[in-house]
Amino acid sequence: MKLKTKPYVEWFRDSSPYINAHRQKTFVLYLGGEVFTHSNFENIVSDIALLNSLGVRLVLVHGATPQIDSYLEKHNINCRYHNDARITDDDTQICVEDAVGRLRLQIEARLSMGLINSPMHGAEIKVISGNFIKAKPLGIHDGVDYLHSGELRSVDTITISKQLEDGAIILLSPIGYSLTGEIFNLCSMELATGVAIALSADKLIYFGSNRGVLNENEQVISELQPTDLHRLIEAHGSHEGSPNGSPNGLRADTVKQLRLADTACQAGVSRCHLISFAEDGALLEEMFTRDGSGTQVCMESYEQIRSATVEDVGGIIELIRPLEEKGILVRRSRELLETEVDRFTVIIRDGMIVGCTSLYPYNGKGELACLATHPDYRNSDRGELLLRSVERDAKELGLTELFVLTTQSAHWFKERGFVAGDLADLPAERKLLYNFQRNSSVFCKRL
């Protein structure tokens, strides 16, 4: 009798590889000013506390645009912009300092909470802020003086790293200091990216107003690599974007996040993530599940197709065993798989085998066998990828034809160019191994 596992128990077990993988890794989290006025902010704080308790080294970079705008409106100050950057004059600078200082105190207060019966109970988080950011003025562009608006000059990585090693969370505001004692107003999103690069962070996570990047069917694109990323950015121009994030275009802030994520990855940040600040649990889902909640930007895919090794045998068994029990695949023992594993090709998704197949050559012909994909990843062309991989391998071996024996997948193979055959089409030595009890149909395909 198979025991019924509670969903949260199963989720916790599935998350354990990520818990181990993320421990002592450095994550830089960007939270724009709009995050702190949203009802989900309390949940985000709880999730940040959880990451800290699991040993993740956290740097939080916060924005303050709506808070600054509120101060400017309160004091009847009209702020000017040029090339989407705020021109920070003396009056505006006072509002920037007041808004940023007040918001920083509020964030520290939230991270200091420890009420009984709350997710923060017992957290005892140390939050460290300071003059870790050196800045320089943006200067004059197109004849426009940006005054107190600046850009990142350097990051005190040594001090930050020491605090992170001590278990503290680093909180950075969009403020930088010059060697002459001046204070500059910085773009928070660019600051987060620069800090992640300086620290060689393992992850840079942008909280945004939507669930990453959506495709034409309004589904989240879970991963973007350089080619697709550049094509997407170019298609939307430098300042274009749909205000509602519809499939007809991207929001301007999302396009900017993609551009900065590309810069970060090119500079050595392993992975960047675009997730929603409005979706409860988005951070945990992105960090502790294979499919995540948003869009991941990386230089190399976290899903790869490659030749199998002995270390993959356990994963292959876990994948094909349910199909063997249903009689769809021929049962294979672990010993047989270990001796034949070099015949297998697998698809690995973040450490999990989600697809496999094998190729057995027979005198100019090759048998395609044990084609399987994980139930959660079917209807996504992974079977097609495995088939194409086997066809390439067969051609490299000089084989001229593929054949397959199947009991329940005849139409799938026919749709991909296989034609019905019979026992006479099998190589002589393969005929001797034919299982008449299974009565499998034979299909062949010329290469």
TORKOL-4160 file (C-alpha; in steps of 0.2 Angstrom, whole numbers, padded with zeros to 4 digits, m for minus):
447
<pt num="1" X="0000" Y="0000" Z="0000"/>
<pt num="2" X="0007" Y="0017" Z="m0005"/>
<pt num="3" X="0007" Y="0030" Z="0008"/>
<pt num="4" X="m0001" Y="0047" Z="0004"/>
<pt num="5" X="0011" Y="0061" Z="0006"/>
<pt num="6" X="0005" Y="0078" Z="0012"/>
<pt num="7" X="0008" Y="0091" Z="m0001"/>
<pt num="8" X="0019" Y="0102" Z="0010"/>
<pt num="9" X="0029" Y="0087" Z="0015"/>
<pt num="10" X="0033" Y="0083" Z="m0003"/>
<pt num="11" X="0037" Y="0101" Z="m0007"/>
<pt num="12" X="0049" Y="0103" Z="0007"/>
<pt num="13" X="0058" Y="0087" Z="0002"/>
<pt num="14" X="0059" Y="0093" Z="m0016"/>
<pt num="15" X="0066" Y="0109" Z="m0010"/>
<pt num="16" X="0080" Y="0101" Z="0000"/>
<pt num="17" X="0093" Y="0101" Z="m0015"/>
<pt num="18" X="0090" Y="0120" Z="m0017"/>
<pt num="19" X="0092" Y="0123" Z="0001"/>
<pt num="20" X="0109" Y="0114" Z="0001"/>
<pt num="21" X="0114" Y="0123" Z="m0016"/>
<pt num="22" X="0109" Y="0141" Z="m0010"/>
<pt num="23" X="0118" Y="0140" Z="0007"/>
<pt num="24" X="0132" Y="0153" Z="0009"/>
<pt num="25" X="0128" Y="0159" Z="m0009"/>
<pt num="26" X="0126" Y="0178" Z="m0011"/>
<pt num="27" X="0110" Y="0185" Z="m0018"/>
<pt num="28" X="0107" Y="0203" Z="m0022"/>
<pt num="29" X="0088" Y="0208" Z="m0021"/>
<pt num="30" X="0082" Y="0223" Z="m0030"/>
<pt num="31" X="0066" Y="0230" Z="m0022"/>
<pt num="32" X="0059" Y="0246" Z="m0031"/>
<pt num="33" X="0050" Y="0259" Z="m0020"/>
<pt num="34" X="0033" Y="0253" Z="m0025"/>
<pt num="35" X="0036" Y="0236" Z="m0016"/>
<pt num="36" X="0035" Y="0245" Z="0001"/>
<pt num="37" X="0017" Y="0251" Z="m0002"/>
<pt num="38" X="0010" Y="0235" Z="m0008"/>
<pt num="39" X="0000" Y="0223" Z="0003"/>
<pt num="40" X="0012" Y="0209" Z="m0001"/>
<pt num="41" X="0027" Y="0217" Z="0006"/>
<pt num="42" X="0025" Y="0209" Z="0023"/>
<pt num="43" X="0026" Y="0192" Z="0015"/>
<pt num="44" X="0041" Y="0197" Z="0006"/>
<pt num="45" X="0050" Y="0202" Z="0022"/>
<pt num="46" X="0045" Y="0185" Z="0029"/>
<pt num="47" X="0053" Y="0176" Z="0014"/>
<pt num="48" X="0068" Y="0186" Z="0016"/>
<pt num="49" X="0070" Y="0181" Z="0034"/>
<pt num="50" X="0068" Y="0163" Z="0029"/>
<pt num="51" X="0082" Y="0164" Z="0016"/>
<pt num="52" X="0093" Y="0172" Z="0029"/>
<pt num="53" X="0089" Y="0158" Z="0041"/>
<pt num="54" X="0094" Y="0145" Z="0028"/>
<pt num="55" X="0111" Y="0153" Z="0026"/>
<pt num="56" X="0109" Y="0163" Z="0011"/>
<pt num="57" X="0120" Y="0179" Z="0011"/>
<pt num="58" X="0108" Y="0193" Z="0006"/>
<pt num="59" X="0111" Y="0211" Z="0000"/>
<pt num="60" X="0095" Y="0221" Z="m0002"/>
<pt num="61" X="0095" Y="0236" Z="m0013"/>
<pt num="62" X="0079" Y="0247" Z="m0012"/>
<pt num="63" X="0072" Y="0260" Z="m0023"/>
<pt num="64" X="0062" Y="0275" Z="m0017"/>
<pt num="65" X="0055" Y="0284" Z="m0033"/>
<pt num="66" X="0036" Y="0285" Z="m0027"/>
<pt num="67" X="0042" Y="0290" Z="m0010"/>
<pt num="68" X="0053" Y="0304" Z="m0017"/>
<pt num="69" X="0039" Y="0309" Z="m0029"/>
<pt num="70" X="0027" Y="0311" Z="m0014"/>
<pt num="71" X="0039" Y="0322" Z="m0005"/>
<pt num="72" X="0041" Y="0333" Z="m0020"/>
<pt num="73" X="0023" Y="0335" Z="m0022"/>
<pt num="74" X="0021" Y="0339" Z="m0004"/>
<pt num="75" X="0033" Y="0353" Z="m0006"/>
<pt num="76" X="0026" Y="0359" Z="m0023"/>
<pt num="77" X="0043" Y="0355" Z="m0031"/>
<pt num="78" X="0042" Y="0351" Z="m0050"/>
<pt num="79" X="0056" Y="0339" Z="m0054"/>
<pt num="80" X="0064" Y="0338" Z="m0071"/>
<pt num="81" X="0070" Y="0323" Z="m0081"/>
<pt num="82" X="0082" Y="0320" Z="m0095"/>
<pt num="83" X="0084" Y="0303" Z="m0104"/>
<pt num="84" X="0073" Y="0295" Z="m0090"/>
<pt num="85" X="0085" Y="0301" Z="m0077"/>
<pt num="86" X="0080" Y="0313" Z="m0063"/>
<pt num="87" X="0089" Y="0330" Z="m0062"/>
<pt num="88" X="0092" Y="0332" Z="m0044"/>
<pt num="89" X="0094" Y="0350" Z="m0039"/>
<pt num="90" X="0096" Y="0357" Z="m0022"/>
<pt num="91" X="0078" Y="0357" Z="m0017"/>
<pt num="92" X="0075" Y="0340" Z="m0024"/>
<pt num="93" X="0090" Y="0333" Z="m0015"/>
<pt num="94" X="0083" Y="0338" Z="0002"/>
<pt num="95" X="0067" Y="0328" Z="m0003"/>
<pt num="96" X="0078" Y="0313" Z="m0009"/>
<pt num="97" X="0087" Y="0312" Z="0007"/>
<pt num="98" X="0072" Y="0314" Z="0018"/>
<pt num="99" X="0062" Y="0301" Z="0008"/>
<pt num="100" X="0076" Y="0288" Z="0007"/>
<pt num="101" X="0081" Y="0290" Z="0025"/>
<pt num="102" X="0063" Y="0288" Z="0031"/>
<pt num="103" X="0061" Y="0273" Z="0020"/>
<pt num="104" X="0077" Y="0265" Z="0026"/>
<pt num="105" X="0071" Y="0266" Z="0044"/>
<pt num="106" X="0055" Y="0258" Z="0039"/>
<pt num="107" X="0063" Y="0243" Z="0031"/>
<pt num="108" X="0075" Y="0241" Z="0045"/>
<pt num="109" X="0060" Y="0241" Z="0057"/>
<pt num="110" X="0051" Y="0228" Z="0047"/>
<pt num="111" X="0066" Y="0216" Z="0046"/>
<pt num="112" X="0068" Y="0218" Z="0065"/>
<pt num="113" X="0051" Y="0212" Z="0069"/>
<pt num="114" X="0049" Y="0196" Z="0080"/>
<pt num="115" X="0031" Y="0194" Z="0086"/>
<pt num="116" X="0026" Y="0177" Z="0092"/>
<pt num="117" X="0015" Y="0167" Z="0080"/>
<pt num="118" X="0022" Y="0177" Z="0066"/>
<pt num="119" X="0034" Y="0171" Z="0052"/>
<pt num="120" X="0047" Y="0183" Z="0059"/>
<pt num="121" X="0047" Y="0175" Z="0077"/>
<pt num="122" X="0064" Y="0171" Z="0083"/>
<pt num="123" X="0073" Y="0178" Z="0067"/>
<pt num="124" X="0084" Y="0191" Z="0076"/>
<pt num="125" X="0090" Y="0198" Z="0059"/>
<pt num="126" X="0105" Y="0209" Z="0059"/>
<pt num="127" X="0103" Y="0223" Z="0046"/>
<pt num="128" X="0118" Y="0233" Z="0042"/>
<pt num="129" X="0118" Y="0249" Z="0032"/>
<pt num="130" X="0132" Y="0261" Z="0029"/>
<pt num="131" X="0143" Y="0271" Z="0017"/>
<pt num="132" X="0148" Y="0256" Z="0007"/>
<pt num="133" X="0144" Y="0265" Z="m0010"/>
<pt num="134" X="0156" Y="0277" Z="m0017"/>
<pt num="135" X="0148" Y="0288" Z="m0031"/>
<pt num="136" X="0152" Y="0301" Z="m0044"/>
<pt num="137" X="0142" Y="0314" Z="m0053"/>
<pt num="138" X="0133" Y="0310" Z="m0069"/>
<pt num="139" X="0139" Y="0327" Z="m0075"/>
<pt num="140" X="0133" Y="0336" Z="m0090"/>
<pt num="141" X="0125" Y="0327" Z="m0105"/>
<pt num="142" X="0118" Y="0336" Z="m0120"/>
<pt num="143" X="0121" Y="0352" Z="m0111"/>
<pt num="144" X="0110" Y="0346" Z="m0096"/>
<pt num="145" X="0118" Y="0346" Z="m0079"/>
<pt num="146" X="0112" Y="0332" Z="m0068"/>
<pt num="147" X="0118" Y="0341" Z="m0053"/>
<pt num="148" X="0116" Y="0329" Z="m0038"/>
<pt num="149" X="0112" Y="0314" Z="m0048"/>
<pt num="150" X="0126" Y="0302" Z="m0049"/>
<pt num="151" X="0132" Y="0285" Z="m0053"/>
<pt num="152" X="0141" Y="0270" Z="m0045"/>
<pt num="153" X="0160" Y="0273" Z="m0043"/>
<pt num="154" X="0165" Y="0258" Z="m0032"/>
<pt num="155" X="0158" Y="0246" Z="m0019"/>
<pt num="156" X="0166" Y="0242" Z="m0002"/>
<pt num="157" X="0166" Y="0223" Z="m0006"/>
<pt num="158" X="0178" Y="0219" Z="0008"/>
<pt num="159" X="0167" Y="0226" Z="0022"/>
<pt num="160" X="0151" Y="0220" Z="0015"/>
<pt num="161" X="0158" Y="0202" Z="0013"/>
<pt num="162" X="0164" Y="0202" Z="0031"/>
<pt num="163" X="0146" Y="0207" Z="0037"/>
<pt num="164" X="0138" Y="0194" Z="0026"/>
<pt num="165" X="0150" Y="0181" Z="0033"/>
<pt num="166" X="0144" Y="0186" Z="0050"/>
<pt num="167" X="0126" Y="0182" Z="0045"/>
<pt num="168" X="0120" Y="0200" Z="0043"/>
<pt num="169" X="0108" Y="0207" Z="0029"/>
<pt num="170" X="0116" Y="0222" Z="0020"/>
<pt num="171" X="0103" Y="0236" Z="0016"/>
<pt num="172" X="0109" Y="0248" Z="0003"/>
<pt num="173" X="0099" Y="0264" Z="m0002"/>
<pt num="174" X="0100" Y="0273" Z="m0019"/>
<pt num="175" X="0113" Y="0285" Z="m0011"/>
<pt num="176" X="0131" Y="0286" Z="m0014"/>
<pt num="177" X="0145" Y="0296" Z="m0006"/>
<pt num="178" X="0160" Y="0305" Z="m0015"/>
<pt num="179" X="0177" Y="0307" Z="m0008"/>
<pt num="180" X="0174" Y="0325" Z="m0006"/>
<pt num="181" X="0159" Y="0322" Z="0006"/>
<pt num="182" X="0145" Y="0325" Z="m0007"/>
<pt num="183" X="0129" Y="0315" Z="m0007"/>
<pt num="184" X="0122" Y="0308" Z="m0024"/>
<pt num="185" X="0105" Y="0302" Z="m0029"/>
<pt num="186" X="0108" Y="0285" Z="m0039"/>
<pt num="187" X="0097" Y="0274" Z="m0050"/>
<pt num="188" X="0092" Y="0260" Z="m0038"/>
<pt num="189" X="0091" Y="0247" Z="m0052"/>
<pt num="190" X="0108" Y="0251" Z="m0059"/>
<pt num="191" X="0115" Y="0251" Z="m0041"/>
<pt num="192" X="0108" Y="0234" Z="m0038"/>
<pt num="193" X="0116" Y="0228" Z="m0054"/>
<pt num="194" X="0133" Y="0236" Z="m0050"/>
<pt num="195" X="0133" Y="0229" Z="m0033"/>
<pt num="196" X="0130" Y="0211" Z="m0039"/>
<pt num="197" X="0144" Y="0212" Z="m0052"/>
<pt num="198" X="0156" Y="0219" Z="m0039"/>
<pt num="199" X="0152" Y="0205" Z="m0026"/>
<pt num="200" X="0152" Y="0192" Z="m0040"/>
<pt num="201" X="0135" Y="0187" Z="m0034"/>
<pt num="202" X="0127" Y="0170" Z="m0037"/>
<pt num="203" X="0110" Y="0178" Z="m0041"/>
<pt num="204" X="0103" Y="0195" Z="m0044"/>
<pt num="205" X="0084" Y="0196" Z="m0042"/>
<pt num="206" X="0073" Y="0210" Z="m0048"/>
<pt num="207" X="0056" Y="0212" Z="m0040"/>
<pt num="208" X="0044" Y="0219" Z="m0053"/>
<pt num="209" X="0026" Y="0223" Z="m0056"/>
<pt num="210" X="0023" Y="0208" Z="m0067"/>
<pt num="211" X="0028" Y="0190" Z="m0068"/>
<pt num="212" X="0044" Y="0192" Z="m0078"/>
<pt num="213" X="0043" Y="0191" Z="m0097"/>
<pt num="214" X="0027" Y="0184" Z="m0105"/>
<pt num="215" X="0025" Y="0176" Z="m0122"/>
<pt num="216" X="0011" Y="0179" Z="m0134"/>
<pt num="217" X="0000" Y="0168" Z="m0125"/>
<pt num="218" X="0003" Y="0178" Z="m0109"/>
<pt num="219" X="0013" Y="0163" Z="m0101"/>
<pt num="220" X="0029" Y="0166" Z="m0092"/>
<pt num="221" X="0045" Y="0163" Z="m0101"/>
<pt num="222" X="0054" Y="0153" Z="m0088"/>
<pt num="223" X="0072" Y="0156" Z="m0096"/>
<pt num="224" X="0080" Y="0168" Z="m0107"/>
<pt num="225" X="0098" Y="0165" Z="m0114"/>
<pt num="226" X="0108" Y="0178" Z="m0124"/>
<pt num="227" X="0101" Y="0175" Z="m0141"/>
<pt num="228" X="0083" Y="0176" Z="m0137"/>
<pt num="229" X="0086" Y="0190" Z="m0124"/>
<pt num="230" X="0095" Y="0201" Z="m0136"/>
<pt num="231" X="0081" Y="0198" Z="m0149"/>
<pt num="232" X="0068" Y="0202" Z="m0137"/>
<pt num="233" X="0077" Y="0218" Z="m0131"/>
<pt num="234" X="0080" Y="0224" Z="m0149"/>
<pt num="235" X="0062" Y="0221" Z="m0153"/>
<pt num="236" X="0056" Y="0233" Z="m0140"/>
<pt num="237" X="0068" Y="0247" Z="m0142"/>
<pt num="238" X="0077" Y="0257" Z="m0129"/>
<pt num="239" X="0062" Y="0266" Z="m0121"/>
<pt num="240" X="0047" Y="0256" Z="m0128"/>
<pt num="241" X="0036" Y="0245" Z="m0118"/>
<pt num="242" X="0017" Y="0242" Z="m0115"/>
<pt num="243" X="0012" Y="0250" Z="m0099"/>
<pt num="244" X="0001" Y="0235" Z="m0094"/>
<pt num="245" X="0014" Y="0221" Z="m0098"/>
<pt num="246" X="0003" Y="0214" Z="m0112"/>
<pt num="247" X="0010" Y="0201" Z="m0125"/>
<pt num="248" X="0011" Y="0216" Z="m0138"/>
<pt num="249" X="0025" Y="0223" Z="m0128"/>
<pt num="250" X="0035" Y="0224" Z="m0112"/>
<pt num="251" X="0034" Y="0237" Z="m0099"/>
<pt num="252" X="0048" Y="0250" Z="m0099"/>
<pt num="253" X="0055" Y="0244" Z="m0082"/>
<pt num="254" X="0055" Y="0226" Z="m0088"/>
<pt num="255" X="0065" Y="0230" Z="m0103"/>
<pt num="256" X="0077" Y="0240" Z="m0092"/>
<pt num="257" X="0079" Y="0225" Z="m0080"/>
<pt num="258" X="0082" Y="0213" Z="m0095"/>
<pt num="259" X="0096" Y="0225" Z="m0101"/>
<pt num="260" X="0104" Y="0226" Z="m0084"/>
<pt num="261" X="0102" Y="0207" Z="m0082"/>
<pt num="262" X="0111" Y="0205" Z="m0098"/>
<pt num="263" X="0125" Y="0216" Z="m0092"/>
<pt num="264" X="0126" Y="0207" Z="m0075"/>
<pt num="265" X="0127" Y="0190" Z="m0084"/>
<pt num="266" X="0140" Y="0196" Z="m0096"/>
<pt num="267" X="0150" Y="0202" Z="m0081"/>
<pt num="268" X="0150" Y="0185" Z="m0072"/>
<pt num="269" X="0134" Y="0185" Z="m0061"/>
<pt num="270" X="0128" Y="0167" Z="m0063"/>
<pt num="271" X="0109" Y="0170" Z="m0065"/>
<pt num="272" X="0097" Y="0185" Z="m0064"/>
<pt num="273" X="0078" Y="0183" Z="m0060"/>
<pt num="274" X="0063" Y="0194" Z="m0064"/>
<pt num="275" X="0049" Y="0190" Z="m0052"/>
<pt num="276" X="0033" Y="0198" Z="m0046"/>
<pt num="277" X="0032" Y="0208" Z="m0030"/>
<pt num="278" X="0013" Y="0206" Z="m0030"/>
<pt num="279" X="0013" Y="0187" Z="m0030"/>
<pt num="280" X="0014" Y="0179" Z="m0013"/>
<pt num="281" X="0028" Y="0167" Z="m0012"/>
<pt num="282" X="0036" Y="0172" Z="m0029"/>
<pt num="283" X="0053" Y="0173" Z="m0021"/>
<pt num="284" X="0052" Y="0155" Z="m0013"/>
<pt num="285" X="0045" Y="0147" Z="m0029"/>
<pt num="286" X="0058" Y="0155" Z="m0040"/>
<pt num="287" X="0072" Y="0149" Z="m0028"/>
<pt num="288" X="0066" Y="0132" Z="m0022"/>
<pt num="289" X="0057" Y="0124" Z="m0037"/>
<pt num="290" X="0063" Y="0118" Z="m0054"/>
<pt num="291" X="0051" Y="0129" Z="m0064"/>
<pt num="292" X="0051" Y="0144" Z="m0053"/>
<pt num="293" X="0038" Y="0159" Z="m0054"/>
<pt num="294" X="0046" Y="0171" Z="m0066"/>
<pt num="295" X="0060" Y="0173" Z="m0079"/>
<pt num="296" X="0078" Y="0168" Z="m0077"/>
<pt num="297" X="0091" Y="0176" Z="m0087"/>
<pt num="298" X="0107" Y="0166" Z="m0089"/>
<pt num="299" X="0122" Y="0163" Z="m0100"/>
<pt num="300" X="0119" Y="0144" Z="m0100"/>
<pt num="301" X="0103" Y="0134" Z="m0099"/>
<pt num="302" X="0099" Y="0126" Z="m0083"/>
<pt num="303" X="0091" Y="0112" Z="m0094"/>
<pt num="304" X="0104" Y="0103" Z="m0105"/>
<pt num="305" X="0104" Y="0088" Z="m0116"/>
<pt num="306" X="0119" Y="0077" Z="m0115"/>
<pt num="307" X="0126" Y="0059" Z="m0115"/>
<pt num="308" X="0122" Y="0049" Z="m0099"/>
<pt num="309" X="0134" Y="0044" Z="m0086"/>
<pt num="310" X="0134" Y="0031" Z="m0072"/>
<pt num="311" X="0129" Y="0044" Z="m0060"/>
<pt num="312" X="0113" Y="0046" Z="m0070"/>
<pt num="313" X="0107" Y="0028" Z="m0068"/>
<pt num="314" X="0097" Y="0032" Z="m0053"/>
<pt num="315" X="0088" Y="0046" Z="m0061"/>
<pt num="316" X="0084" Y="0036" Z="m0077"/>
<pt num="317" X="0077" Y="0022" Z="m0066"/>
<pt num="318" X="0066" Y="0035" Z="m0057"/>
<pt num="319" X="0060" Y="0042" Z="m0074"/>
<pt num="320" X="0056" Y="0025" Z="m0083"/>
<pt num="321" X="0050" Y="0014" Z="m0068"/>
<pt num="322" X="0032" Y="0020" Z="m0069"/>
<pt num="323" X="0031" Y="0017" Z="m0088"/>
<pt num="324" X="0039" Y="0000" Z="m0085"/>
<pt num="325" X="0025" Y="m0004" Z="m0072"/>
<pt num="326" X="0012" Y="0001" Z="m0085"/>
<pt num="327" X="0020" Y="m0010" Z="m0098"/>
<pt num="328" X="0024" Y="0004" Z="m0110"/>
<pt num="329" X="0043" Y="0001" Z="m0108"/>
<pt num="330" X="0052" Y="m0015" Z="m0106"/>
<pt num="331" X="0059" Y="m0018" Z="m0089"/>
<pt num="332" X="0077" Y="m0015" Z="m0086"/>
<pt num="333" X="0087" Y="m0019" Z="m0071"/>
<pt num="334" X="0099" Y="m0007" Z="m0063"/>
<pt num="335" X="0114" Y="m0019" Z="m0068"/>
<pt num="336" X="0109" Y="m0018" Z="m0086"/>
<pt num="337" X="0107" Y="0000" Z="m0086"/>
<pt num="338" X="0124" Y="0002" Z="m0078"/>
<pt num="339" X="0132" Y="m0008" Z="m0092"/>
<pt num="340" X="0122" Y="0001" Z="m0106"/>
<pt num="341" X="0122" Y="0019" Z="m0099"/>
<pt num="342" X="0134" Y="0025" Z="m0113"/>
<pt num="343" X="0119" Y="0021" Z="m0125"/>
<pt num="344" X="0108" Y="0034" Z="m0117"/>
<pt num="345" X="0105" Y="0052" Z="m0119"/>
<pt num="346" X="0097" Y="0062" Z="m0105"/>
<pt num="347" X="0089" Y="0079" Z="m0103"/>
<pt num="348" X="0094" Y="0087" Z="m0086"/>
<pt num="349" X="0083" Y="0101" Z="m0079"/>
<pt num="350" X="0092" Y="0109" Z="m0064"/>
<pt num="351" X="0099" Y="0092" Z="m0058"/>
<pt num="352" X="0084" Y="0082" Z="m0062"/>
<pt num="353" X="0082" Y="0070" Z="m0077"/>
<pt num="354" X="0066" Y="0074" Z="m0086"/>
<pt num="355" X="0069" Y="0064" Z="m0102"/>
<pt num="356" X="0079" Y="0050" Z="m0109"/>
<pt num="357" X="0082" Y="0039" Z="m0124"/>
<pt num="358" X="0094" Y="0026" Z="m0130"/>
<pt num="359" X="0102" Y="0021" Z="m0147"/>
<pt num="360" X="0108" Y="0003" Z="m0151"/>
<pt num="361" X="0117" Y="0001" Z="m0167"/>
<pt num="362" X="0115" Y="m0015" Z="m0178"/>
<pt num="363" X="0125" Y="m0017" Z="m0194"/>
<pt num="364" X="0119" Y="0000" Z="m0202"/>
<pt num="365" X="0103" Y="0001" Z="m0193"/>
<pt num="366" X="0100" Y="0009" Z="m0176"/>
<pt num="367" X="0086" Y="0005" Z="m0163"/>
<pt num="368" X="0079" Y="0020" Z="m0154"/>
<pt num="369" X="0073" Y="0013" Z="m0137"/>
<pt num="370" X="0067" Y="0019" Z="m0120"/>
<pt num="371" X="0061" Y="0036" Z="m0125"/>
<pt num="372" X="0053" Y="0044" Z="m0110"/>
<pt num="373" X="0049" Y="0061" Z="m0103"/>
<pt num="374" X="0043" Y="0066" Z="m0085"/>
<pt num="375" X="0024" Y="0068" Z="m0084"/>
<pt num="376" X="0027" Y="0086" Z="m0078"/>
<pt num="377" X="0037" Y="0090" Z="m0094"/>
<pt num="378" X="0027" Y="0082" Z="m0108"/>
<pt num="379" X="0019" Y="0092" Z="m0122"/>
<pt num="380" X="0034" Y="0103" Z="m0123"/>
<pt num="381" X="0044" Y="0096" Z="m0137"/>
<pt num="382" X="0057" Y="0087" Z="m0126"/>
<pt num="383" X="0053" Y="0070" Z="m0135"/>
<pt num="384" X="0057" Y="0079" Z="m0151"/>
<pt num="385" X="0073" Y="0085" Z="m0145"/>
<pt num="386" X="0078" Y="0068" Z="m0139"/>
<pt num="387" X="0073" Y="0061" Z="m0156"/>
<pt num="388" X="0084" Y="0074" Z="m0166"/>
<pt num="389" X="0099" Y="0070" Z="m0154"/>
<pt num="390" X="0098" Y="0052" Z="m0158"/>
<pt num="391" X="0096" Y="0055" Z="m0176"/>
<pt num="392" X="0112" Y="0065" Z="m0176"/>
<pt num="393" X="0121" Y="0052" Z="m0166"/>
<pt num="394" X="0115" Y="0038" Z="m0178"/>
<pt num="395" X="0122" Y="0048" Z="m0193"/>
<pt num="396" X="0138" Y="0051" Z="m0185"/>
<pt num="397" X="0140" Y="0032" Z="m0183"/>
<pt num="398" X="0136" Y="0030" Z="m0201"/>
<pt num="399" X="0119" Y="0022" Z="m0198"/>
<pt num="400" X="0106" Y="0024" Z="m0213"/>
<pt num="401" X="0090" Y="0019" Z="m0204"/>
<pt num="402" X="0082" Y="0020" Z="m0187"/>
<pt num="403" X="0069" Y="0008" Z="m0180"/>
<pt num="404" X="0058" Y="0007" Z="m0165"/>
<pt num="405" X="0047" Y="m0006" Z="m0157"/>
<pt num="406" X="0032" Y="0002" Z="m0148"/>
<pt num="407" X="0016" Y="m0004" Z="m0140"/>
<pt num="408" X="0007" Y="0013" Z="m0137"/>
<pt num="409" X="0016" Y="0027" Z="m0146"/>
<pt num="410" X="0013" Y="0022" Z="m0164"/>
<pt num="411" X="0005" Y="0038" Z="m0169"/>
<pt num="412" X="0019" Y="0049" Z="m0161"/>
<pt num="413" X="0032" Y="0040" Z="m0172"/>
<pt num="414" X="0022" Y="0041" Z="m0188"/>
<pt num="415" X="0019" Y="0059" Z="m0186"/>
<pt num="416" X="0038" Y="0061" Z="m0186"/>
<pt num="417" X="0042" Y="0052" Z="m0202"/>
<pt num="418" X="0042" Y="0034" Z="m0196"/>
<pt num="419" X="0033" Y="0021" Z="m0207"/>
<pt num="420" X="0026" Y="0004" Z="m0202"/>
<pt num="421" X="0037" Y="m0011" Z="m0204"/>
<pt num="422" X="0037" Y="m0029" Z="m0198"/>
<pt num="423" X="0049" Y="m0042" Z="m0191"/>
<pt num="424" X="0058" Y="m0044" Z="m0208"/>
<pt num="425" X="0064" Y="m0026" Z="m0207"/>
<pt num="426" X="0074" Y="m0029" Z="m0190"/>
<pt num="427" X="0092" Y="m0034" Z="m0191"/>
<pt num="428" X="0095" Y="m0053" Z="m0188"/>
<pt num="429" X="0102" Y="m0052" Z="m0171"/>
<pt num="430" X="0087" Y="m0040" Z="m0165"/>
<pt num="431" X="0074" Y="m0053" Z="m0172"/>
<pt num="432" X="0081" Y="m0066" Z="m0160"/>
<pt num="433" X="0077" Y="m0054" Z="m0145"/>
<pt num="434" X="0059" Y="m0049" Z="m0151"/>
<pt num="435" X="0047" Y="m0052" Z="m0137"/>
<pt num="436" X="0031" Y="m0060" Z="m0146"/>
<pt num="437" X="0021" Y="m0059" Z="m0129"/>
<pt num="438" X="0023" Y="m0040" Z="m0130"/>
<pt num="439" X="0018" Y="m0040" Z="m0149"/>
<pt num="440" X="0026" Y="m0023" Z="m0152"/>
<pt num="441" X="0024" Y="m0014" Z="m0168"/>
<pt num="442" X="0039" Y="m0010" Z="m0179"/>
<pt num="443" X="0042" Y="0007" Z="m0186"/>
<pt num="444" X="0057" Y="0012" Z="m0197"/>
<pt num="445" X="0064" Y="0029" Z="m0203"/>
<pt num="446" X="0077" Y="0032" Z="m0216"/>
<pt num="447" X="0091" Y="0044" Z="m0211"/>
